[in-house]
Amino acid sequence: MINLKELCRKNGIFQKDLAKELNISAASVTKWALGQTEPDIETLKRLADYFNVSTDYLLGVTDDPTPTVKPLNIPEEIKNVKFAFSGGDTEDLTPDEVDKINEYIKFVRSQRSGKNDKT
């Protein structure tokens, strides 16, 4: 990985400490920093999250370290619901949270339709 060595230097972290922090082998980090091997996708994501950079930057595809965040496709019905846990702001929901909310809406609807069938 082209930029791993530079990121460690800029952030004042030794490769062995990075390995310990992310619970990976120091030998693997060294090989990545030297460009001998590359991490698997999940580890690449963890490294990008750790340094708050894009995976493309880590791999040397771009010089822009800023991670690009794709906007979530939040259905309008969810945007119109006020959430107690987030103060009504849906912009900071994770994709997993959006999926869970959609599942809950489907559940509520199924319960409602089940009750309507019984009346």
DSSP file (Angstrom, degrees, kcal/mol; ACC not computed):
  #  RESIDUE AA STRUCTURE BP1 BP2  ACC     N-H-->O    O-->H-N    N-H-->O    O-->H-N    TCO  KAPPA ALPHA  PHI   PSI    X-CA   Y-CA   Z-CA
    1    1 A M    >>        0   0    0      0, 0.0     3,-0.8     0, 0.0     4,-0.5   0.000 360.0 360.0 360.0 121.8    0.0    0.0    0.0
    2    2 A I  T 34  +     0   0    0      1,-0.2     4,-0.4    56,-0.2     3,-0.2   0.858 360.0  36.0 -60.7 -42.8    1.6    3.1   -1.2
    3    3 A N  T 3> S+     0   0    0     55,-1.4     4,-2.4    54,-0.3    -1,-0.2   0.409  88.5  91.6 -99.8   3.2    0.5    5.6    1.4
    4    4 A L  H <> S+     0   0    0     -3,-0.8     4,-2.3    54,-0.4     5,-0.2   0.930  88.8  48.1 -64.6 -45.6    0.6    3.5    4.6
    5    5 A K  H  X S+     0   0    0     -4,-0.5     4,-2.1    28,-0.3    -1,-0.2   0.914 113.9  47.7 -60.4 -43.3    4.1    4.4    5.5
    6    6 A E  H  > S+     0   0    0     -4,-0.4     4,-2.9     2,-0.2    -1,-0.2   0.890 110.2  51.9 -65.5 -41.0    3.4    8.1    5.0
    7    7 A L  H  X S+     0   0    0     -4,-2.4     4,-2.0     2,-0.2    -2,-0.2   0.896 109.2  50.0 -64.1 -40.3    0.2    7.9    7.0
    8    8 A C  H  <>S+     0   0    0     -4,-2.3     5,-2.6     2,-0.2     4,-0.5   0.932 112.8  47.2 -62.1 -44.7    2.0    6.3    9.9
    9    9 A R  H ><5S+     0   0    0     -4,-2.1     3,-1.1     1,-0.2    -2,-0.2   0.943 112.8  48.0 -62.4 -48.3    4.7    9.0    9.8
   10   10 A K  H 3<5S+     0   0    0     -4,-2.9    -1,-0.2     1,-0.3    -2,-0.2   0.835 116.1  44.3 -62.3 -33.2    2.2   11.9    9.5
   11   11 A N  T 3<5S-     0   0    0     -4,-2.0    -1,-0.3    -5,-0.2    -2,-0.2   0.383 109.8-121.0 -95.0   3.7    0.2   10.5   12.5
   12   12 A G  T < 5 +     0   0    0     -3,-1.1     2,-0.4    -4,-0.5    -3,-0.2   0.858  65.8 136.2  62.9  37.0    3.2    9.8   14.6
   13   13 A I      < -     0   0    0     -5,-2.6    -1,-0.2    -6,-0.2     2,-0.2  -0.960  50.9-132.5-120.4 134.2    2.4    6.1   14.9
   14   14 A F     >  -     0   0    0     -2,-0.4     4,-2.3     1,-0.1     3,-0.3  -0.521  23.4-120.5 -77.6 149.3    4.9    3.2   14.6
   15   15 A Q  H  > S+     0   0    0      1,-0.2     4,-2.4     2,-0.2     5,-0.2   0.873 114.6  54.2 -58.9 -37.7    3.9    0.3   12.3
   16   16 A K  H  > S+     0   0    0      1,-0.2     4,-1.9     2,-0.2    -1,-0.2   0.869 109.0  48.7 -65.6 -35.0    4.1   -2.1   15.2
   17   17 A D  H  > S+     0   0    0     -3,-0.3     4,-2.8     2,-0.2    -2,-0.2   0.872 109.4  52.2 -71.6 -36.7    1.7    0.1   17.3
   18   18 A L  H  X S+     0   0    0     -4,-2.3     4,-2.3     2,-0.2    -2,-0.2   0.927 109.4  50.4 -61.5 -44.6   -0.7    0.3   14.3
   19   19 A A  H  X>S+     0   0    0     -4,-2.4     5,-2.7     1,-0.2     4,-0.5   0.918 112.6  46.0 -59.7 -44.2   -0.6   -3.5   14.1
   20   20 A K  H ><5S+     0   0    0     -4,-1.9     3,-0.8     3,-0.2    -1,-0.2   0.917 111.2  52.5 -65.1 -43.5   -1.3   -3.8   17.9
   21   21 A E  H 3<5S+     0   0    0     -4,-2.8    -2,-0.2     1,-0.2    -1,-0.2   0.873 118.0  36.5 -60.4 -39.9   -4.1   -1.2   17.7
   22   22 A L  H 3<5S-     0   0    0     -4,-2.3    -1,-0.2    -5,-0.2    -2,-0.2   0.365 110.8-119.7 -97.4   4.1   -5.9   -3.0   14.9
   23   23 A N  T <<5S+     0   0    0     -3,-0.8     2,-0.3    -4,-0.5    -3,-0.2   0.925  70.9 124.8  57.7  49.4   -5.0   -6.5   16.2
   24   24 A I      < -     0   0    0     -5,-2.7    -1,-0.2    -6,-0.1     2,-0.1  -0.868  68.2 -83.2-129.8 165.6   -3.1   -7.6   13.1
   25   25 A S     >  -     0   0    0     -2,-0.3     4,-1.7     1,-0.1     5,-0.1  -0.421  24.5-136.4 -74.9 144.5    0.5   -8.9   12.8
   26   26 A A  H  > S+     0   0    0      1,-0.2     4,-2.4     2,-0.2     5,-0.2   0.846 106.1  59.6 -64.5 -34.2    3.4   -6.4   12.6
   27   27 A A  H  > S+     0   0    0      1,-0.2     4,-2.3     2,-0.2    -1,-0.2   0.891 103.6  50.8 -62.7 -39.2    4.8   -8.5    9.7
   28   28 A S  H  > S+     0   0    0      2,-0.2     4,-2.4     1,-0.2    -1,-0.2   0.932 109.6  49.6 -64.1 -45.0    1.7   -7.9    7.7
   29   29 A V  H  X S+     0   0    0     -4,-1.7     4,-2.7     1,-0.2    -2,-0.2   0.912 110.7  50.7 -60.1 -42.7    1.8   -4.1    8.3
   30   30 A T  H  X S+     0   0    0     -4,-2.4     4,-2.0     1,-0.2     6,-0.2   0.926 110.2  48.9 -61.1 -45.8    5.5   -4.1    7.2
   31   31 A K  H  <>S+     0   0    0     -4,-2.3     5,-2.4     1,-0.2     6,-1.1   0.883 112.6  48.4 -63.0 -38.5    4.8   -6.0    4.0
   32   32 A W  H ><5S+     0   0    0     -4,-2.4     3,-1.1     1,-0.2    -2,-0.2   0.928 110.6  50.5 -66.2 -44.2    1.9   -3.6    3.2
   33   33 A A  H 3<5S+     0   0    0     -4,-2.7   -28,-0.3     1,-0.3    -2,-0.2   0.833 112.3  47.5 -63.6 -32.6    4.1   -0.6    3.9
   34   34 A L  T 3<5S-     0   0    0     -4,-2.0    -1,-0.3    -5,-0.2    -2,-0.2   0.521 113.7-119.0 -85.5  -5.9    6.8   -2.0    1.6
   35   35 A G  T < 5S+     0   0    0     -3,-1.1    -3,-0.2    -4,-0.5    -2,-0.1   0.673  79.2 123.4  77.4  16.7    4.2   -2.8   -1.1
   36   36 A Q  S   <S-     0   0    0     -5,-2.4     2,-0.3    -6,-0.2    -4,-0.2   0.839  81.3  -0.8 -78.5 -33.9    5.0   -6.5   -1.0
   37   37 A T        -     0   0    0     -6,-1.1    -2,-0.2    -9,-0.2    -1,-0.1  -0.888  68.8-130.0-142.9 173.7    1.4   -7.5   -0.3
   38   38 A E        -     0   0    0     -2,-0.3    -6,-0.0    -3,-0.1     6,-0.0  -0.959  26.8-110.2-128.4 150.3   -1.9   -5.8    0.2
   39   39 A P        -     0   0    0      0, 0.0   -10,-0.0     0, 0.0     2,-0.0  -0.282  39.1 -96.6 -73.2 162.4   -4.5   -6.3    3.0
   40   40 A D     >  -     0   0    0      1,-0.1     4,-2.5     4,-0.0     5,-0.2  -0.245  44.7 -96.8 -69.7 170.1   -7.8   -8.0    2.5
   41   41 A I  H  > S+     0   0    0      1,-0.2     4,-2.4     2,-0.2     5,-0.2   0.892 122.4  50.8 -60.6 -43.8  -10.8   -5.8    1.9
   42   42 A E  H  > S+     0   0    0      1,-0.2     4,-2.1     2,-0.2    -1,-0.2   0.912 112.9  45.9 -63.0 -41.8  -12.0   -5.7    5.5
   43   43 A T  H  > S+     0   0    0      2,-0.2     4,-2.6     1,-0.2    -1,-0.2   0.882 109.7  55.3 -68.0 -37.5   -8.6   -4.8    6.8
   44   44 A L  H  X S+     0   0    0     -4,-2.5     4,-2.4     1,-0.2    -2,-0.2   0.916 108.7  48.3 -59.3 -43.6   -8.3   -2.1    4.1
   45   45 A K  H  X S+     0   0    0     -4,-2.4     4,-2.6     2,-0.2    -2,-0.2   0.906 110.7  51.0 -62.8 -41.8  -11.6   -0.6    5.3
   46   46 A R  H  X S+     0   0    0     -4,-2.1     4,-2.6     2,-0.2    -2,-0.2   0.900 110.8  48.4 -63.6 -40.2  -10.4   -0.7    8.9
   47   47 A L  H  X S+     0   0    0     -4,-2.6     4,-2.4     2,-0.2    -2,-0.2   0.915 111.4  49.8 -65.0 -43.1   -7.1    1.0    8.0
   48   48 A A  H  X>S+     0   0    0     -4,-2.4     5,-2.2     1,-0.2     4,-1.0   0.915 113.2  46.7 -62.8 -42.5   -9.0    3.7    6.1
   49   49 A D  H  <5S+     0   0    0     -4,-2.6     3,-0.3     3,-0.2    -2,-0.2   0.913 110.4  53.5 -63.9 -42.7  -11.3    4.2    9.0
   50   50 A Y  H  <5S+     0   0    0     -4,-2.6    -2,-0.2     1,-0.2    -1,-0.2   0.917 119.8  32.1 -59.0 -45.6   -8.4    4.4   11.4
   51   51 A F  H  <5S-     0   0    0     -4,-2.4    -1,-0.2    -5,-0.1    -2,-0.2   0.489 106.3-125.4 -91.7  -3.8   -6.6    7.1    9.4
   52   52 A N  T  <5 +     0   0    0     -4,-1.0     2,-0.3    -3,-0.3    -3,-0.2   0.939  69.5 120.7  56.1  51.0   -9.9    8.7    8.2
   53   53 A V      < -     0   0    0     -5,-2.2    -1,-0.2    13,-0.2    13,-0.2  -0.852  67.9 -92.5-132.4 168.7   -8.8    8.4    4.6
   54   54 A S     >  -     0   0    0     11,-1.4     4,-1.9    -2,-0.3     5,-0.1  -0.478  27.1-123.9 -80.4 155.8  -10.3    6.8    1.5
   55   55 A T  H  > S+     0   0    0      1,-0.2     4,-2.2     2,-0.2     6,-0.2   0.853 114.0  59.9 -65.5 -33.6   -9.3    3.3    0.5
   56   56 A D  H  4>S+     0   0    0      1,-0.2     5,-2.6     2,-0.2     6,-0.9   0.889 104.3  49.7 -60.6 -38.7   -8.4    4.7   -2.9
   57   57 A Y  H >45S+     0   0    0      3,-0.2     3,-1.2     1,-0.2   -54,-0.3   0.928 108.8  51.6 -66.0 -44.8   -5.9    7.0   -1.1
   58   58 A L  H 3<5S+     0   0    0     -4,-1.9   -55,-1.4     1,-0.3   -54,-0.4   0.887 112.3  46.7 -57.9 -38.5   -4.4    4.0    0.8
   59   59 A L  T 3<5S-     0   0    0     -4,-2.2    -1,-0.3   -58,-0.2    -2,-0.2   0.508 115.6-114.9 -84.4  -4.2   -4.0    2.1   -2.4
   60   60 A G  T < 5S+     0   0    0     -3,-1.2    -3,-0.2    -4,-0.5    -2,-0.1   0.652  80.4 124.8  81.5  14.7   -2.4    5.1   -4.2
   61   61 A V  S   <S+     0   0    0     -5,-2.6     2,-0.3    -6,-0.2    -4,-0.2   0.823  78.7  19.5 -74.7 -31.5   -5.3    5.4   -6.7
   62   62 A T        -     0   0    0     -6,-0.9    -2,-0.2    -8,-0.1    -1,-0.1  -0.945  61.1-141.4-136.2 156.4   -5.8    9.1   -5.7
   63   63 A D  S    S+     0   0    0     -2,-0.3    -1,-0.1    -3,-0.1    -6,-0.1   0.510  81.4  94.0 -90.7  -6.9   -3.8   11.8   -4.0
   64   64 A D        -     0   0    0      1,-0.1   -10,-0.2     2,-0.1    -7,-0.2  -0.777  55.6-169.8 -90.6 112.0   -6.9   13.0   -2.2
   65   65 A P        +     0   0    0      0, 0.0   -11,-1.4     0, 0.0    -1,-0.1   0.654  50.1 114.8 -75.7 -13.1   -7.1   11.4    1.2
   66   66 A T        -     0   0    0    -13,-0.2     2,-0.2     1,-0.1   -13,-0.2  -0.368  69.6-126.2 -63.8 123.3  -10.6   12.6    1.9
   67   67 A P        -     0   0    0      0, 0.0     2,-0.5     0, 0.0    -1,-0.1  -0.489  19.6-131.2 -68.7 137.1  -13.0    9.8    2.2
   68   68 A T        -     0   0    0     -2,-0.2     2,-0.6     2,-0.0   -15,-0.0  -0.786  18.0-155.7 -90.8 128.0  -15.9   10.1   -0.2
   69   69 A V        -     0   0    0     -2,-0.5     3,-0.0     3,-0.0    -1,-0.0  -0.906   7.1-144.0-107.3 119.3  -19.2    9.5    1.6
   70   70 A K        -     0   0    0     -2,-0.6     2,-0.1     1,-0.1    -2,-0.0  -0.640  27.0-111.9 -79.8 135.3  -22.1    8.5   -0.6
   71   71 A P        -     0   0    0      0, 0.0     2,-0.2     0, 0.0    -1,-0.1  -0.408  33.6-115.4 -66.0 142.0  -25.4    9.9    0.4
   72   72 A L        -     0   0    0     19,-0.2     2,-1.5    21,-0.1    21,-0.0  -0.481  15.9-124.0 -75.0 146.2  -27.8    7.3    1.8
   73   73 A N        -     0   0    0     -2,-0.2    -1,-0.1    22,-0.0     0, 0.0  -0.696  38.9-179.2 -88.8  84.2  -31.0    6.6   -0.1
   74   74 A I        -     0   0    0     -2,-1.5     5,-0.1     1,-0.0    16,-0.0  -0.775  27.9-121.7 -89.9 119.2  -33.3    7.4    2.8
   75   75 A P    >>  -     0   0    0      0, 0.0     4,-1.9     0, 0.0     3,-0.9  -0.225  19.4-118.0 -58.3 148.9  -37.0    6.8    1.9
   76   76 A E  H 3> S+     0   0    0      1,-0.3     4,-1.8     2,-0.2     5,-0.2   0.849 113.0  61.2 -57.3 -36.2  -39.2    9.9    2.3
   77   77 A E  H 34 S+     0   0    0      1,-0.2     4,-0.3     2,-0.2    -1,-0.3   0.845 107.0  45.4 -63.4 -31.1  -41.3    8.1    4.9
   78   78 A I  H X4 S+     0   0    0     -3,-0.9     3,-1.2     1,-0.2    -1,-0.2   0.881 108.5  55.7 -77.2 -37.8  -38.3    7.7    7.1
   79   79 A K  H 3< S+     0   0    0     -4,-1.9    -2,-0.2     1,-0.3    -1,-0.2   0.824 106.2  52.9 -61.4 -29.7  -37.2   11.3    6.6
   80   80 A N  T 3< S+     0   0    0     -4,-1.8     2,-0.4    -5,-0.2    -1,-0.3   0.584  91.5  89.9 -83.4 -10.0  -40.7   12.4    7.8
   81   81 A V  S <  S-     0   0    0     -3,-1.2     2,-0.6    -4,-0.3     7,-0.0  -0.733  74.1-136.8 -89.5 133.4  -40.5   10.3   11.0
   82   82 A K        -     0   0    0     -2,-0.4     2,-0.5     5,-0.0     5,-0.1  -0.797  17.4-149.8 -90.7 125.2  -39.0   12.1   14.0
   83   83 A F    >>> -     0   0    0     -2,-0.6     5,-1.6     1,-0.1     3,-0.7  -0.830   9.8-154.3-101.3 126.1  -36.5    9.8   15.9
   84   84 A A  G >45S+     0   0    0     -2,-0.5     3,-0.6     1,-0.2    -1,-0.1   0.871  94.9  55.0 -62.9 -37.1  -36.2   10.3   19.6
   85   85 A F  G 345S+     0   0    0      1,-0.2    -1,-0.2     2,-0.1    -2,-0.0   0.708 118.7  31.2 -73.9 -18.4  -32.7    8.8   19.6
   86   86 A S  G X45S-     0   0    0     -3,-0.7     3,-1.6     7,-0.0    -1,-0.2   0.257 107.4-111.7-123.5  13.6  -31.3   11.3   17.0
   87   87 A G  T <<5S-     0   0    0     -4,-0.6    -3,-0.2    -3,-0.6     3,-0.1   0.731  73.1 -62.4  66.0  20.3  -33.4   14.4   17.6
   88   88 A G  T 3 <S+     0   0    0     -5,-1.6     2,-0.6     1,-0.2    -1,-0.3   0.447 102.3 129.7  86.9  -0.5  -35.2   14.0   14.3
   89   89 A D    <   +     0   0    0     -3,-1.6     3,-0.3    -6,-0.2    -1,-0.2  -0.796  30.4 178.6 -92.8 118.2  -32.1   14.3   12.2
   90   90 A T    >   +     0   0    0     -2,-0.6     3,-1.4     1,-0.2    -1,-0.1   0.511  62.5  87.6 -94.0  -4.8  -31.8   11.5    9.6
   91   91 A E  T 3  S+     0   0    0      1,-0.3    -1,-0.2   -12,-0.1   -19,-0.2   0.769  87.7  50.4 -67.1 -25.3  -28.6   12.8    8.0
   92   92 A D  T 3  S+     0   0    0     -3,-0.3    -1,-0.3    -6,-0.1     2,-0.2   0.282  81.3 122.5 -99.2  12.3  -26.3   10.9   10.4
   93   93 A L    <   -     0   0    0     -3,-1.4   -21,-0.1     1,-0.1    -3,-0.0  -0.483  58.2-130.9 -73.1 142.7  -28.0    7.5   10.1
   94   94 A T     >  -     0   0    0     -2,-0.2     4,-2.3     1,-0.1     5,-0.2  -0.496  25.2-108.5 -84.4 161.6  -25.8    4.6    9.1
   95   95 A P  H  > S+     0   0    0      0, 0.0     4,-2.3     0, 0.0     5,-0.1   0.882 122.0  54.0 -57.1 -37.3  -26.9    2.3    6.2
   96   96 A D  H  > S+     0   0    0      2,-0.2     4,-2.3     1,-0.2     5,-0.2   0.901 107.7  49.4 -63.8 -41.0  -27.5   -0.4    8.9
   97   97 A E  H  > S+     0   0    0      2,-0.2     4,-2.4     1,-0.2    -1,-0.2   0.897 109.6  51.4 -65.5 -40.1  -29.8    1.9   10.9
   98   98 A V  H  X S+     0   0    0     -4,-2.3     4,-2.5     2,-0.2    -2,-0.2   0.924 110.3  49.6 -61.9 -43.7  -31.7    2.8    7.7
   99   99 A D  H  X S+     0   0    0     -4,-2.3     4,-2.5     1,-0.2    -2,-0.2   0.920 111.0  49.2 -60.8 -43.9  -32.2   -1.0    7.0
  100  100 A K  H  X S+     0   0    0     -4,-2.3     4,-2.3     2,-0.2    -1,-0.2   0.893 110.9  49.9 -63.6 -40.0  -33.4   -1.6   10.6
  101  101 A I  H  X S+     0   0    0     -4,-2.4     4,-2.5     2,-0.2    -1,-0.2   0.916 110.4  50.1 -65.2 -42.5  -35.8    1.2   10.4
  102  102 A N  H  X S+     0   0    0     -4,-2.5     4,-2.3     1,-0.2    -2,-0.2   0.912 110.5  50.4 -61.2 -41.9  -37.2   -0.1    7.1
  103  103 A E  H  X S+     0   0    0     -4,-2.5     4,-2.4     1,-0.2    -2,-0.2   0.908 110.5  49.9 -61.7 -41.6  -37.6   -3.5    8.6
  104  104 A Y  H  X S+     0   0    0     -4,-2.3     4,-2.9     2,-0.2    -2,-0.2   0.903 108.6  51.6 -65.5 -41.0  -39.4   -2.0   11.6
  105  105 A I  H  X S+     0   0    0     -4,-2.5     4,-2.5     2,-0.2    -1,-0.2   0.922 110.7  48.8 -61.1 -43.2  -41.8   -0.1    9.3
  106  106 A K  H  X S+     0   0    0     -4,-2.3     4,-2.4     2,-0.2    -2,-0.2   0.908 111.6  50.4 -62.4 -40.7  -42.5   -3.3    7.4
  107  107 A F  H  X S+     0   0    0     -4,-2.4     4,-2.4     2,-0.2    -2,-0.2   0.938 110.5  48.3 -61.6 -48.1  -43.1   -5.1   10.7
  108  108 A V  H  X S+     0   0    0     -4,-2.9     4,-2.5     1,-0.2    -2,-0.2   0.913 112.3  49.5 -60.3 -43.3  -45.5   -2.4   12.0
  109  109 A R  H  X S+     0   0    0     -4,-2.5     4,-2.8     1,-0.2    -1,-0.2   0.903 110.0  50.5 -63.0 -40.7  -47.4   -2.5    8.7
  110  110 A S  H  X S+     0   0    0     -4,-2.4     4,-1.9     2,-0.2    -1,-0.2   0.887 111.1  49.1 -65.9 -36.8  -47.7   -6.2    8.8
  111  111 A Q  H  X S+     0   0    0     -4,-2.4     4,-2.1     2,-0.2    -2,-0.2   0.912 111.9  49.2 -65.7 -42.0  -49.0   -6.0   12.4
  112  112 A R  H  X S+     0   0    0     -4,-2.5     4,-2.5     1,-0.2    -2,-0.2   0.931 111.9  47.1 -63.6 -46.3  -51.5   -3.4   11.3
  113  113 A S  H  X S+     0   0    0     -4,-2.8     4,-1.7     1,-0.2    -1,-0.2   0.850 110.2  54.3 -67.1 -31.9  -52.7   -5.4    8.4
  114  114 A G  H  X S+     0   0    0     -4,-1.9     4,-1.0    -5,-0.2    -1,-0.2   0.892 109.6  47.0 -65.5 -39.5  -53.0   -8.4   10.6
  115  115 A K  H  X S+     0   0    0     -4,-2.1     4,-1.0     1,-0.2     3,-0.4   0.889 110.1  53.0 -67.8 -39.8  -55.2   -6.5   13.1
  116  116 A N  H  < S+     0   0    0     -4,-2.5     3,-0.4     1,-0.2    -1,-0.2   0.848 105.1  55.3 -65.4 -32.4  -57.3   -5.2   10.2
  117  117 A D  H  < S+     0   0    0     -4,-1.7    -1,-0.2     1,-0.2    -2,-0.2   0.814 105.7  52.9 -68.0 -29.3  -57.9   -8.8    9.0
  118  118 A K  H  <        0   0    0     -4,-1.0    -1,-0.2    -3,-0.4    -2,-0.2   0.686 360.0 360.0 -80.6 -19.6  -59.2   -9.8   12.4
  119  119 A T     <        0   0    0     -4,-1.0    -1,-0.2    -3,-0.4    -2,-0.2   0.474 360.0 360.0 -86.2 360.0  -61.8   -7.0   12.6
